[in-house]
Amino acid sequence: AAAVPCQKPRSELVRTSLRLLTSSAYRLQSECRKALPAEPGAAPDVQLLTQQVIQCAYDIAKAAKQLVTITTKENNN
């Protein structure tokens, strides 16, 4: 018999994915707020802000893909 690597239970994988999705969405909201400076003349670092928004969007997509993969596997079993 081949050794099967230990995997997290699906419910834990779902919780991990949901945490990533939620935290990334909050981060995205926060980064987007920075694009609208509270003080006139206070220009945000557009390059850094863009990188942060892209990273948040990537993390959201990653978490969504994980949830789809877990759900698809559960439905196929």
mmJSON file of the N, C-alpha and C atoms, coordinates in Angstrom:
{"data_MODEL":{"atom_site":{
"group_PDB":["ATOM","ATOM","ATOM","ATOM","ATOM","ATOM","ATOM","ATOM","ATOM","ATOM","ATOM","ATOM","ATOM","ATOM","ATOM","ATOM","ATOM","ATOM","ATOM","ATOM","ATOM","ATOM","ATOM","ATOM","ATOM","ATOM","ATOM","ATOM","ATOM","ATOM","ATOM","ATOM","ATOM","ATOM","ATOM","ATOM","ATOM","ATOM","ATOM","ATOM","ATOM","ATOM","ATOM","ATOM","ATOM","ATOM","ATOM","ATOM","ATOM","ATOM","ATOM","ATOM","ATOM","ATOM","ATOM","ATOM","ATOM","ATOM","ATOM","ATOM","ATOM","ATOM","ATOM","ATOM","ATOM","ATOM","ATOM","ATOM","ATOM","ATOM","ATOM","ATOM","ATOM","ATOM","ATOM","ATOM","ATOM","ATOM","ATOM","ATOM","ATOM","ATOM","ATOM","ATOM","ATOM","ATOM","ATOM","ATOM","ATOM","ATOM","ATOM","ATOM","ATOM","ATOM","ATOM","ATOM","ATOM","ATOM","ATOM","ATOM","ATOM","ATOM","ATOM","ATOM","ATOM","ATOM","ATOM","ATOM","ATOM","ATOM","ATOM","ATOM","ATOM","ATOM","ATOM","ATOM","ATOM","ATOM","ATOM","ATOM","ATOM","ATOM","ATOM","ATOM","ATOM","ATOM","ATOM","ATOM","ATOM","ATOM","ATOM","ATOM","ATOM","ATOM","ATOM","ATOM","ATOM","ATOM","ATOM","ATOM","ATOM","ATOM","ATOM","ATOM","ATOM","ATOM","ATOM","ATOM","ATOM","ATOM","ATOM","ATOM","ATOM","ATOM","ATOM","ATOM","ATOM","ATOM","ATOM","ATOM","ATOM","ATOM","ATOM","ATOM","ATOM","ATOM","ATOM","ATOM","ATOM","ATOM","ATOM","ATOM","ATOM","ATOM","ATOM","ATOM","ATOM","ATOM","ATOM","ATOM","ATOM","ATOM","ATOM","ATOM","ATOM","ATOM","ATOM","ATOM","ATOM","ATOM","ATOM","ATOM","ATOM","ATOM","ATOM","ATOM","ATOM","ATOM","ATOM","ATOM","ATOM","ATOM","ATOM","ATOM","ATOM","ATOM","ATOM","ATOM","ATOM","ATOM","ATOM","ATOM","ATOM","ATOM","ATOM","ATOM","ATOM","ATOM","ATOM","ATOM","ATOM","ATOM","ATOM","ATOM","ATOM","ATOM","ATOM","ATOM","ATOM","ATOM","ATOM"],
"id":[1,2,3,4,5,6,7,8,9,10,11,12,13,14,15,16,17,18,19,20,21,22,23,24,25,26,27,28,29,30,31,32,33,34,35,36,37,38,39,40,41,42,43,44,45,46,47,48,49,50,51,52,53,54,55,56,57,58,59,60,61,62,63,64,65,66,67,68,69,70,71,72,73,74,75,76,77,78,79,80,81,82,83,84,85,86,87,88,89,90,91,92,93,94,95,96,97,98,99,100,101,102,103,104,105,106,107,108,109,110,111,112,113,114,115,116,117,118,119,120,121,122,123,124,125,126,127,128,129,130,131,132,133,134,135,136,137,138,139,140,141,142,143,144,145,146,147,148,149,150,151,152,153,154,155,156,157,158,159,160,161,162,163,164,165,166,167,168,169,170,171,172,173,174,175,176,177,178,179,180,181,182,183,184,185,186,187,188,189,190,191,192,193,194,195,196,197,198,199,200,201,202,203,204,205,206,207,208,209,210,211,212,213,214,215,216,217,218,219,220,221,222,223,224,225,226,227,228,229,230,231],
"type_symbol":["N","C","C","N","C","C","N","C","C","N","C","C","N","C","C","N","C","C","N","C","C","N","C","C","N","C","C","N","C","C","N","C","C","N","C","C","N","C","C","N","C","C","N","C","C","N","C","C","N","C","C","N","C","C","N","C","C","N","C","C","N","C","C","N","C","C","N","C","C","N","C","C","N","C","C","N","C","C","N","C","C","N","C","C","N","C","C","N","C","C","N","C","C","N","C","C","N","C","C","N","C","C","N","C","C","N","C","C","N","C","C","N","C","C","N","C","C","N","C","C","N","C","C","N","C","C","N","C","C","N","C","C","N","C","C","N","C","C","N","C","C","N","C","C","N","C","C","N","C","C","N","C","C","N","C","C","N","C","C","N","C","C","N","C","C","N","C","C","N","C","C","N","C","C","N","C","C","N","C","C","N","C","C","N","C","C","N","C","C","N","C","C","N","C","C","N","C","C","N","C","C","N","C","C","N","C","C","N","C","C","N","C","C","N","C","C","N","C","C","N","C","C","N","C","C","N","C","C","N","C","C"],
"label_atom_id":["N","CA","C","N","CA","C","N","CA","C","N","CA","C","N","CA","C","N","CA","C","N","CA","C","N","CA","C","N","CA","C","N","CA","C","N","CA","C","N","CA","C","N","CA","C","N","CA","C","N","CA","C","N","CA","C","N","CA","C","N","CA","C","N","CA","C","N","CA","C","N","CA","C","N","CA","C","N","CA","C","N","CA","C","N","CA","C","N","CA","C","N","CA","C","N","CA","C","N","CA","C","N","CA","C","N","CA","C","N","CA","C","N","CA","C","N","CA","C","N","CA","C","N","CA","C","N","CA","C","N","CA","C","N","CA","C","N","CA","C","N","CA","C","N","CA","C","N","CA","C","N","CA","C","N","CA","C","N","CA","C","N","CA","C","N","CA","C","N","CA","C","N","CA","C","N","CA","C","N","CA","C","N","CA","C","N","CA","C","N","CA","C","N","CA","C","N","CA","C","N","CA","C","N","CA","C","N","CA","C","N","CA","C","N","CA","C","N","CA","C","N","CA","C","N","CA","C","N","CA","C","N","CA","C","N","CA","C","N","CA","C","N","CA","C","N","CA","C","N","CA","C","N","CA","C","N","CA","C","N","CA","C","N","CA","C","N","CA","C"],
"label_alt_id":[null,null,null,null,null,null,null,null,null,null,null,null,null,null,null,null,null,null,null,null,null,null,null,null,null,null,null,null,null,null,null,null,null,null,null,null,null,null,null,null,null,null,null,null,null,null,null,null,null,null,null,null,null,null,null,null,null,null,null,null,null,null,null,null,null,null,null,null,null,null,null,null,null,null,null,null,null,null,null,null,null,null,null,null,null,null,null,null,null,null,null,null,null,null,null,null,null,null,null,null,null,null,null,null,null,null,null,null,null,null,null,null,null,null,null,null,null,null,null,null,null,null,null,null,null,null,null,null,null,null,null,null,null,null,null,null,null,null,null,null,null,null,null,null,null,null,null,null,null,null,null,null,null,null,null,null,null,null,null,null,null,null,null,null,null,null,null,null,null,null,null,null,null,null,null,null,null,null,null,null,null,null,null,null,null,null,null,null,null,null,null,null,null,null,null,null,null,null,null,null,null,null,null,null,null,null,null,null,null,null,null,null,null,null,null,null,null,null,null,null,null,null,null,null,null,null,null,null,null,null,null],
"label_comp_id":["ALA","ALA","ALA","ALA","ALA","ALA","ALA","ALA","ALA","VAL","VAL","VAL","PRO","PRO","PRO","CYS","CYS","CYS","GLN","GLN","GLN","LYS","LYS","LYS","PRO","PRO","PRO","ARG","ARG","ARG","SER","SER","SER","GLU","GLU","GLU","LEU","LEU","LEU","VAL","VAL","VAL","ARG","ARG","ARG","THR","THR","THR","SER","SER","SER","LEU","LEU","LEU","ARG","ARG","ARG","LEU","LEU","LEU","LEU","LEU","LEU","THR","THR","THR","SER","SER","SER","SER","SER","SER","ALA","ALA","ALA","TYR","TYR","TYR","ARG","ARG","ARG","LEU","LEU","LEU","GLN","GLN","GLN","SER","SER","SER","GLU","GLU","GLU","CYS","CYS","CYS","ARG","ARG","ARG","LYS","LYS","LYS","ALA","ALA","ALA","LEU","LEU","LEU","PRO","PRO","PRO","ALA","ALA","ALA","GLU","GLU","GLU","PRO","PRO","PRO","GLY","GLY","GLY","ALA","ALA","ALA","ALA","ALA","ALA","PRO","PRO","PRO","ASP","ASP","ASP","VAL","VAL","VAL","GLN","GLN","GLN","LEU","LEU","LEU","LEU","LEU","LEU","THR","THR","THR","GLN","GLN","GLN","GLN","GLN","GLN","VAL","VAL","VAL","ILE","ILE","ILE","GLN","GLN","GLN","CYS","CYS","CYS","ALA","ALA","ALA","TYR","TYR","TYR","ASP","ASP","ASP","ILE","ILE","ILE","ALA","ALA","ALA","LYS","LYS","LYS","ALA","ALA","ALA","ALA","ALA","ALA","LYS","LYS","LYS","GLN","GLN","GLN","LEU","LEU","LEU","VAL","VAL","VAL","THR","THR","THR","ILE","ILE","ILE","THR","THR","THR","THR","THR","THR","LYS","LYS","LYS","GLU","GLU","GLU","ASN","ASN","ASN","ASN","ASN","ASN","ASN","ASN","ASN"],
"label_asym_id":["A","A","A","A","A","A","A","A","A","A","A","A","A","A","A","A","A","A","A","A","A","A","A","A","A","A","A","A","A","A","A","A","A","A","A","A","A","A","A","A","A","A","A","A","A","A","A","A","A","A","A","A","A","A","A","A","A","A","A","A","A","A","A","A","A","A","A","A","A","A","A","A","A","A","A","A","A","A","A","A","A","A","A","A","A","A","A","A","A","A","A","A","A","A","A","A","A","A","A","A","A","A","A","A","A","A","A","A","A","A","A","A","A","A","A","A","A","A","A","A","A","A","A","A","A","A","A","A","A","A","A","A","A","A","A","A","A","A","A","A","A","A","A","A","A","A","A","A","A","A","A","A","A","A","A","A","A","A","A","A","A","A","A","A","A","A","A","A","A","A","A","A","A","A","A","A","A","A","A","A","A","A","A","A","A","A","A","A","A","A","A","A","A","A","A","A","A","A","A","A","A","A","A","A","A","A","A","A","A","A","A","A","A","A","A","A","A","A","A","A","A","A","A","A","A","A","A","A","A","A","A"],
"label_entity_id":["1","1","1","1","1","1","1","1","1","1","1","1","1","1","1","1","1","1","1","1","1","1","1","1","1","1","1","1","1","1","1","1","1","1","1","1","1","1","1","1","1","1","1","1","1","1","1","1","1","1","1","1","1","1","1","1","1","1","1","1","1","1","1","1","1","1","1","1","1","1","1","1","1","1","1","1","1","1","1","1","1","1","1","1","1","1","1","1","1","1","1","1","1","1","1","1","1","1","1","1","1","1","1","1","1","1","1","1","1","1","1","1","1","1","1","1","1","1","1","1","1","1","1","1","1","1","1","1","1","1","1","1","1","1","1","1","1","1","1","1","1","1","1","1","1","1","1","1","1","1","1","1","1","1","1","1","1","1","1","1","1","1","1","1","1","1","1","1","1","1","1","1","1","1","1","1","1","1","1","1","1","1","1","1","1","1","1","1","1","1","1","1","1","1","1","1","1","1","1","1","1","1","1","1","1","1","1","1","1","1","1","1","1","1","1","1","1","1","1","1","1","1","1","1","1","1","1","1","1","1","1"],
"label_seq_id":[1,1,1,2,2,2,3,3,3,4,4,4,5,5,5,6,6,6,7,7,7,8,8,8,9,9,9,10,10,10,11,11,11,12,12,12,13,13,13,14,14,14,15,15,15,16,16,16,17,17,17,18,18,18,19,19,19,20,20,20,21,21,21,22,22,22,23,23,23,24,24,24,25,25,25,26,26,26,27,27,27,28,28,28,29,29,29,30,30,30,31,31,31,32,32,32,33,33,33,34,34,34,35,35,35,36,36,36,37,37,37,38,38,38,39,39,39,40,40,40,41,41,41,42,42,42,43,43,43,44,44,44,45,45,45,46,46,46,47,47,47,48,48,48,49,49,49,50,50,50,51,51,51,52,52,52,53,53,53,54,54,54,55,55,55,56,56,56,57,57,57,58,58,58,59,59,59,60,60,60,61,61,61,62,62,62,63,63,63,64,64,64,65,65,65,66,66,66,67,67,67,68,68,68,69,69,69,70,70,70,71,71,71,72,72,72,73,73,73,74,74,74,75,75,75,76,76,76,77,77,77],
"pdbx_PDB_ins_code":[null,null,null,null,null,null,null,null,null,null,null,null,null,null,null,null,null,null,null,null,null,null,null,null,null,null,null,null,null,null,null,null,null,null,null,null,null,null,null,null,null,null,null,null,null,null,null,null,null,null,null,null,null,null,null,null,null,null,null,null,null,null,null,null,null,null,null,null,null,null,null,null,null,null,null,null,null,null,null,null,null,null,null,null,null,null,null,null,null,null,null,null,null,null,null,null,null,null,null,null,null,null,null,null,null,null,null,null,null,null,null,null,null,null,null,null,null,null,null,null,null,null,null,null,null,null,null,null,null,null,null,null,null,null,null,null,null,null,null,null,null,null,null,null,null,null,null,null,null,null,null,null,null,null,null,null,null,null,null,null,null,null,null,null,null,null,null,null,null,null,null,null,null,null,null,null,null,null,null,null,null,null,null,null,null,null,null,null,null,null,null,null,null,null,null,null,null,null,null,null,null,null,null,null,null,null,null,null,null,null,null,null,null,null,null,null,null,null,null,null,null,null,null,null,null,null,null,null,null,null,null],
"Cartn_x":[0.849,0.0,0.884,0.534,1.292,0.957,1.957,1.727,0.946,-0.095,-0.914,-0.525,-0.149,0.222,-0.955,-0.675,-1.713,-2.268,-3.572,-4.21,-5.129,-5.323,-6.262,-7.664,-8.517,-9.919,-10.504,-11.47,-12.051,-12.631,-13.249,-13.846,-12.772,-11.587,-10.488,-9.989,-9.927,-9.53,-10.531,-11.809,-12.84,-12.654,-12.445,-12.246,-11.025,-9.929,-8.705,-8.957,-9.647,-9.952,-10.86,-11.853,-12.763,-12.043,-11.111,-10.327,-9.488,-8.845,-8.042,-8.929,-10.083,-11.009,-11.459,-11.834,-12.32,-11.219,-10.057,-8.965,-8.494,-8.46,-8.036,-9.048,-10.327,-11.364,-11.258,-11.013,-10.83,-9.59,-8.501,-7.283,-7.525,-8.251,-8.554,-9.347,-10.333,-11.125,-10.235,-9.356,-8.452,-7.511,-6.95,-6.024,-6.749,-7.972,-8.732,-9.081,-9.322,-9.592,-8.381,-7.188,-5.959,-5.84,-6.531,-6.474,-7.195,-8.048,-8.768,-8.214,-7.179,-6.548,-7.518,-7.434,-8.313,-7.976,-6.706,-6.27,-6.005,-6.46,-6.168,-4.659,-4.182,-2.757,-1.925,-2.519,-1.779,-1.922,-0.92,-0.977,-0.459,-1.223,-0.75,0.362,1.132,2.15,1.41,1.165,0.321,0.917,2.227,2.853,2.685,2.947,2.786,1.322,0.449,-0.978,-1.453,-0.995,-1.355,-0.873,0.349,0.889,0.072,-0.323,-1.107,-2.487,-3.12,-4.439,-4.343,-3.313,-3.116,-2.917,-2.127,-1.894,-3.19,-3.978,-5.264,-6.18,-6.253,-7.1,-6.627,-5.314,-4.755,-5.161,-5.033,-5.384,-6.866,-7.709,-9.152,-9.416,-8.786,-8.953,-8.441,-7.315,-6.737,-7.698,-8.249,-9.178,-10.439,-10.943,-12.139,-11.868,-10.69,-10.338,-10.248,-9.675,-9.587,-10.978,-11.899,-13.266,-13.956,-13.76,-14.357,-13.779,-12.478,-11.826,-12.348,-12.454,-12.953,-14.394,-15.214,-16.637,-16.793,-16.003,-16.076,-15.698,-14.642,-14.216,-15.294,-15.916,-16.977,-18.166,-18.51,-19.658,-19.388,-18.104,-17.743,-17.584,-17.565,-17.411,-18.739],
"Cartn_y":[-1.184,0.0,1.234,2.18,3.429,4.303,5.01,5.929,7.137,7.475,8.623,9.776,10.914,12.039,12.517,12.946,13.428,14.739,14.822,16.037,16.591,17.899,18.531,18.065,17.921,17.618,18.727,18.363,19.344,20.546,20.295,21.417,22.42,21.944,22.851,23.589,22.907,23.564,24.651,24.375,25.376,26.581,26.341,27.45,28.275,27.602,28.303,29.159,28.611,29.354,30.542,30.338,31.433,32.537,32.155,33.164,33.982,33.306,34.009,34.929,34.439,35.238,36.48,36.298,37.411,38.428,37.947,38.876,39.619,38.946,39.595,40.643,40.364,41.336,42.581,42.399,43.551,44.344,43.637,44.32,45.099,44.499,45.174,46.455,46.374,47.546,48.633,48.242,49.192,49.843,49.039,49.577,50.536,50.212,51.08,52.404,52.375,53.621,54.542,53.954,54.754,55.525,55.06,55.738,57.084,57.255,58.516,59.2,60.008,60.627,61.524,61.479,62.274,63.761,64.055,65.451,65.857,67.039,67.524,67.665,67.226,67.332,66.17,65.276,64.107,62.987,62.846,61.844,60.501,59.434,58.109,57.617,56.668,56.02,55.07,55.528,54.794,53.434,53.373,52.098,51.078,51.478,50.566,50.178,51.155,50.901,49.902,50.072,49.154,47.737,47.604,46.286,45.627,46.426,45.885,45.427,46.216,45.858,44.579,44.479,43.275,42.053,42.193,41.077,40.66,41.625,41.311,40.571,41.065,40.431,39.004,38.811,37.464,36.545,37.042,36.221,35.872,36.809,36.537,35.448,35.564,34.556,33.19,33.188,31.935,31.261,32.035,31.479,30.96,31.705,31.275,29.973,29.874,28.645,27.46,27.69,26.621,26.139,27.085,26.705,25.93,26.365,25.649,24.235,24.109,22.795,21.865,22.376,21.557,21.139,22.086,21.798,20.792,20.946,20.02,18.611,18.491,17.169,16.541,17.357,16.823,16.347,17.096,16.72,15.487,15.231,14.077,12.8,12.934,11.743,11.15],
"Cartn_z":[0.0,0.0,0.0,-0.813,-0.891,0.309,0.769,1.882,1.382,2.1,1.737,2.642,2.055,2.905,3.746,4.951,5.85,5.308,5.187,4.689,5.763,5.728,6.649,6.307,7.306,6.993,6.119,5.29,4.372,5.103,6.265,6.991,7.407,7.751,8.107,6.873,5.735,4.489,4.107,4.315,4.014,4.926,6.23,7.168,6.796,6.428,6.034,4.798,3.814,2.586,2.872,3.729,4.069,4.836,5.714,6.435,5.465,4.501,3.503,2.665,2.275,1.469,2.236,3.478,4.295,4.578,5.009,5.335,4.088,2.957,1.712,1.266,1.462,1.097,1.98,3.275,4.165,3.766,3.439,3.014,1.728,0.788,-0.477,-0.218,0.649,0.99,1.605,2.488,3.136,2.127,1.232,0.228,-0.717,-1.084,-1.984,-1.308,-0.009,0.72,0.686,0.677,0.639,-0.676,-1.697,-2.994,-2.95,-1.948,-1.777,-0.532,-0.681,0.488,1.251,2.571,3.427,3.342,3.117,3.069,1.618,1.242,-0.114,-0.315,-1.455,-1.76,-1.257,-0.457,0.035,-0.992,-1.833,-2.903,-2.391,-2.593,-2.182,-3.114,-2.633,-3.453,-4.405,-5.611,-6.557,-6.907,-7.076,-7.434,-6.316,-5.08,-3.94,-3.773,-3.884,-3.752,-4.805,-6.03,-7.107,-6.816,-6.332,-5.984,-4.876,-3.881,-2.773,-3.246,-4.105,-4.629,-5.464,-6.291,-7.104,-6.202,-5.141,-4.22,-3.532,-3.094,-2.462,-3.433,-4.66,-5.669,-5.951,-5.991,-6.197,-5.045,-3.805,-2.639,-2.629,-3.046,-3.135,-4.174,-5.329,-6.381,-5.927,-5.217,-4.711,-3.734,-2.801,-1.823,-2.513,-3.481,-4.213,-4.96,-5.572,-6.295,-5.335,-4.149,-3.157,-2.767,-2.555,-2.182,-3.296,-4.538,-5.672,-5.755,-5.594,-5.664,-4.572,-3.348,-2.227,-2.477,-2.902,-3.152,-4.283,-5.337,-6.475,-6.037,-5.239,-4.749,-3.884,-3.02,-2.143,-2.962,-4.012,-4.838,-5.686,-5.973,-6.8,-5.97,-4.662,-3.789,-3.429],
"occupancy":[1.0,1.0,1.0,1.0,1.0,1.0,1.0,1.0,1.0,1.0,1.0,1.0,1.0,1.0,1.0,1.0,1.0,1.0,1.0,1.0,1.0,1.0,1.0,1.0,1.0,1.0,1.0,1.0,1.0,1.0,1.0,1.0,1.0,1.0,1.0,1.0,1.0,1.0,1.0,1.0,1.0,1.0,1.0,1.0,1.0,1.0,1.0,1.0,1.0,1.0,1.0,1.0,1.0,1.0,1.0,1.0,1.0,1.0,1.0,1.0,1.0,1.0,1.0,1.0,1.0,1.0,1.0,1.0,1.0,1.0,1.0,1.0,1.0,1.0,1.0,1.0,1.0,1.0,1.0,1.0,1.0,1.0,1.0,1.0,1.0,1.0,1.0,1.0,1.0,1.0,1.0,1.0,1.0,1.0,1.0,1.0,1.0,1.0,1.0,1.0,1.0,1.0,1.0,1.0,1.0,1.0,1.0,1.0,1.0,1.0,1.0,1.0,1.0,1.0,1.0,1.0,1.0,1.0,1.0,1.0,1.0,1.0,1.0,1.0,1.0,1.0,1.0,1.0,1.0,1.0,1.0,1.0,1.0,1.0,1.0,1.0,1.0,1.0,1.0,1.0,1.0,1.0,1.0,1.0,1.0,1.0,1.0,1.0,1.0,1.0,1.0,1.0,1.0,1.0,1.0,1.0,1.0,1.0,1.0,1.0,1.0,1.0,1.0,1.0,1.0,1.0,1.0,1.0,1.0,1.0,1.0,1.0,1.0,1.0,1.0,1.0,1.0,1.0,1.0,1.0,1.0,1.0,1.0,1.0,1.0,1.0,1.0,1.0,1.0,1.0,1.0,1.0,1.0,1.0,1.0,1.0,1.0,1.0,1.0,1.0,1.0,1.0,1.0,1.0,1.0,1.0,1.0,1.0,1.0,1.0,1.0,1.0,1.0,1.0,1.0,1.0,1.0,1.0,1.0,1.0,1.0,1.0,1.0,1.0,1.0,1.0,1.0,1.0,1.0,1.0,1.0],
"B_iso_or_equiv":[0.0,0.0,0.0,0.0,0.0,0.0,0.0,0.0,0.0,0.0,0.0,0.0,0.0,0.0,0.0,0.0,0.0,0.0,0.0,0.0,0.0,0.0,0.0,0.0,0.0,0.0,0.0,0.0,0.0,0.0,0.0,0.0,0.0,0.0,0.0,0.0,0.0,0.0,0.0,0.0,0.0,0.0,0.0,0.0,0.0,0.0,0.0,0.0,0.0,0.0,0.0,0.0,0.0,0.0,0.0,0.0,0.0,0.0,0.0,0.0,0.0,0.0,0.0,0.0,0.0,0.0,0.0,0.0,0.0,0.0,0.0,0.0,0.0,0.0,0.0,0.0,0.0,0.0,0.0,0.0,0.0,0.0,0.0,0.0,0.0,0.0,0.0,0.0,0.0,0.0,0.0,0.0,0.0,0.0,0.0,0.0,0.0,0.0,0.0,0.0,0.0,0.0,0.0,0.0,0.0,0.0,0.0,0.0,0.0,0.0,0.0,0.0,0.0,0.0,0.0,0.0,0.0,0.0,0.0,0.0,0.0,0.0,0.0,0.0,0.0,0.0,0.0,0.0,0.0,0.0,0.0,0.0,0.0,0.0,0.0,0.0,0.0,0.0,0.0,0.0,0.0,0.0,0.0,0.0,0.0,0.0,0.0,0.0,0.0,0.0,0.0,0.0,0.0,0.0,0.0,0.0,0.0,0.0,0.0,0.0,0.0,0.0,0.0,0.0,0.0,0.0,0.0,0.0,0.0,0.0,0.0,0.0,0.0,0.0,0.0,0.0,0.0,0.0,0.0,0.0,0.0,0.0,0.0,0.0,0.0,0.0,0.0,0.0,0.0,0.0,0.0,0.0,0.0,0.0,0.0,0.0,0.0,0.0,0.0,0.0,0.0,0.0,0.0,0.0,0.0,0.0,0.0,0.0,0.0,0.0,0.0,0.0,0.0,0.0,0.0,0.0,0.0,0.0,0.0,0.0,0.0,0.0,0.0,0.0,0.0,0.0,0.0,0.0,0.0,0.0,0.0],
"pdbx_formal_charge":[null,null,null,null,null,null,null,null,null,null,null,null,null,null,null,null,null,null,null,null,null,null,null,null,null,null,null,null,null,null,null,null,null,null,null,null,null,null,null,null,null,null,null,null,null,null,null,null,null,null,null,null,null,null,null,null,null,null,null,null,null,null,null,null,null,null,null,null,null,null,null,null,null,null,null,null,null,null,null,null,null,null,null,null,null,null,null,null,null,null,null,null,null,null,null,null,null,null,null,null,null,null,null,null,null,null,null,null,null,null,null,null,null,null,null,null,null,null,null,null,null,null,null,null,null,null,null,null,null,null,null,null,null,null,null,null,null,null,null,null,null,null,null,null,null,null,null,null,null,null,null,null,null,null,null,null,null,null,null,null,null,null,null,null,null,null,null,null,null,null,null,null,null,null,null,null,null,null,null,null,null,null,null,null,null,null,null,null,null,null,null,null,null,null,null,null,null,null,null,null,null,null,null,null,null,null,null,null,null,null,null,null,null,null,null,null,null,null,null,null,null,null,null,null,null,null,null,null,null,null,null],
"auth_seq_id":[1,1,1,2,2,2,3,3,3,4,4,4,5,5,5,6,6,6,7,7,7,8,8,8,9,9,9,10,10,10,11,11,11,12,12,12,13,13,13,14,14,14,15,15,15,16,16,16,17,17,17,18,18,18,19,19,19,20,20,20,21,21,21,22,22,22,23,23,23,24,24,24,25,25,25,26,26,26,27,27,27,28,28,28,29,29,29,30,30,30,31,31,31,32,32,32,33,33,33,34,34,34,35,35,35,36,36,36,37,37,37,38,38,38,39,39,39,40,40,40,41,41,41,42,42,42,43,43,43,44,44,44,45,45,45,46,46,46,47,47,47,48,48,48,49,49,49,50,50,50,51,51,51,52,52,52,53,53,53,54,54,54,55,55,55,56,56,56,57,57,57,58,58,58,59,59,59,60,60,60,61,61,61,62,62,62,63,63,63,64,64,64,65,65,65,66,66,66,67,67,67,68,68,68,69,69,69,70,70,70,71,71,71,72,72,72,73,73,73,74,74,74,75,75,75,76,76,76,77,77,77],
"auth_comp_id":["ALA","ALA","ALA","ALA","ALA","ALA","ALA","ALA","ALA","VAL","VAL","VAL","PRO","PRO","PRO","CYS","CYS","CYS","GLN","GLN","GLN","LYS","LYS","LYS","PRO","PRO","PRO","ARG","ARG","ARG","SER","SER","SER","GLU","GLU","GLU","LEU","LEU","LEU","VAL","VAL","VAL","ARG","ARG","ARG","THR","THR","THR","SER","SER","SER","LEU","LEU","LEU","ARG","ARG","ARG","LEU","LEU","LEU","LEU","LEU","LEU","THR","THR","THR","SER","SER","SER","SER","SER","SER","ALA","ALA","ALA","TYR","TYR","TYR","ARG","ARG","ARG","LEU","LEU","LEU","GLN","GLN","GLN","SER","SER","SER","GLU","GLU","GLU","CYS","CYS","CYS","ARG","ARG","ARG","LYS","LYS","LYS","ALA","ALA","ALA","LEU","LEU","LEU","PRO","PRO","PRO","ALA","ALA","ALA","GLU","GLU","GLU","PRO","PRO","PRO","GLY","GLY","GLY","ALA","ALA","ALA","ALA","ALA","ALA","PRO","PRO","PRO","ASP","ASP","ASP","VAL","VAL","VAL","GLN","GLN","GLN","LEU","LEU","LEU","LEU","LEU","LEU","THR","THR","THR","GLN","GLN","GLN","GLN","GLN","GLN","VAL","VAL","VAL","ILE","ILE","ILE","GLN","GLN","GLN","CYS","CYS","CYS","ALA","ALA","ALA","TYR","TYR","TYR","ASP","ASP","ASP","ILE","ILE","ILE","ALA","ALA","ALA","LYS","LYS","LYS","ALA","ALA","ALA","ALA","ALA","ALA","LYS","LYS","LYS","GLN","GLN","GLN","LEU","LEU","LEU","VAL","VAL","VAL","THR","THR","THR","ILE","ILE","ILE","THR","THR","THR","THR","THR","THR","LYS","LYS","LYS","GLU","GLU","GLU","ASN","ASN","ASN","ASN","ASN","ASN","ASN","ASN","ASN"],
"auth_asym_id":["A","A","A","A","A","A","A","A","A","A","A","A","A","A","A","A","A","A","A","A","A","A","A","A","A","A","A","A","A","A","A","A","A","A","A","A","A","A","A","A","A","A","A","A","A","A","A","A","A","A","A","A","A","A","A","A","A","A","A","A","A","A","A","A","A","A","A","A","A","A","A","A","A","A","A","A","A","A","A","A","A","A","A","A","A","A","A","A","A","A","A","A","A","A","A","A","A","A","A","A","A","A","A","A","A","A","A","A","A","A","A","A","A","A","A","A","A","A","A","A","A","A","A","A","A","A","A","A","A","A","A","A","A","A","A","A","A","A","A","A","A","A","A","A","A","A","A","A","A","A","A","A","A","A","A","A","A","A","A","A","A","A","A","A","A","A","A","A","A","A","A","A","A","A","A","A","A","A","A","A","A","A","A","A","A","A","A","A","A","A","A","A","A","A","A","A","A","A","A","A","A","A","A","A","A","A","A","A","A","A","A","A","A","A","A","A","A","A","A","A","A","A","A","A","A","A","A","A","A","A","A"],
"auth_atom_id":["N","CA","C","N","CA","C","N","CA","C","N","CA","C","N","CA","C","N","CA","C","N","CA","C","N","CA","C","N","CA","C","N","CA","C","N","CA","C","N","CA","C","N","CA","C","N","CA","C","N","CA","C","N","CA","C","N","CA","C","N","CA","C","N","CA","C","N","CA","C","N","CA","C","N","CA","C","N","CA","C","N","CA","C","N","CA","C","N","CA","C","N","CA","C","N","CA","C","N","CA","C","N","CA","C","N","CA","C","N","CA","C","N","CA","C","N","CA","C","N","CA","C","N","CA","C","N","CA","C","N","CA","C","N","CA","C","N","CA","C","N","CA","C","N","CA","C","N","CA","C","N","CA","C","N","CA","C","N","CA","C","N","CA","C","N","CA","C","N","CA","C","N","CA","C","N","CA","C","N","CA","C","N","CA","C","N","CA","C","N","CA","C","N","CA","C","N","CA","C","N","CA","C","N","CA","C","N","CA","C","N","CA","C","N","CA","C","N","CA","C","N","CA","C","N","CA","C","N","CA","C","N","CA","C","N","CA","C","N","CA","C","N","CA","C","N","CA","C","N","CA","C","N","CA","C","N","CA","C","N","CA","C","N","CA","C","N","CA","C"],
"pdbx_PDB_model_num":[1,1,1,1,1,1,1,1,1,1,1,1,1,1,1,1,1,1,1,1,1,1,1,1,1,1,1,1,1,1,1,1,1,1,1,1,1,1,1,1,1,1,1,1,1,1,1,1,1,1,1,1,1,1,1,1,1,1,1,1,1,1,1,1,1,1,1,1,1,1,1,1,1,1,1,1,1,1,1,1,1,1,1,1,1,1,1,1,1,1,1,1,1,1,1,1,1,1,1,1,1,1,1,1,1,1,1,1,1,1,1,1,1,1,1,1,1,1,1,1,1,1,1,1,1,1,1,1,1,1,1,1,1,1,1,1,1,1,1,1,1,1,1,1,1,1,1,1,1,1,1,1,1,1,1,1,1,1,1,1,1,1,1,1,1,1,1,1,1,1,1,1,1,1,1,1,1,1,1,1,1,1,1,1,1,1,1,1,1,1,1,1,1,1,1,1,1,1,1,1,1,1,1,1,1,1,1,1,1,1,1,1,1,1,1,1,1,1,1,1,1,1,1,1,1,1,1,1,1,1,1]
}}}
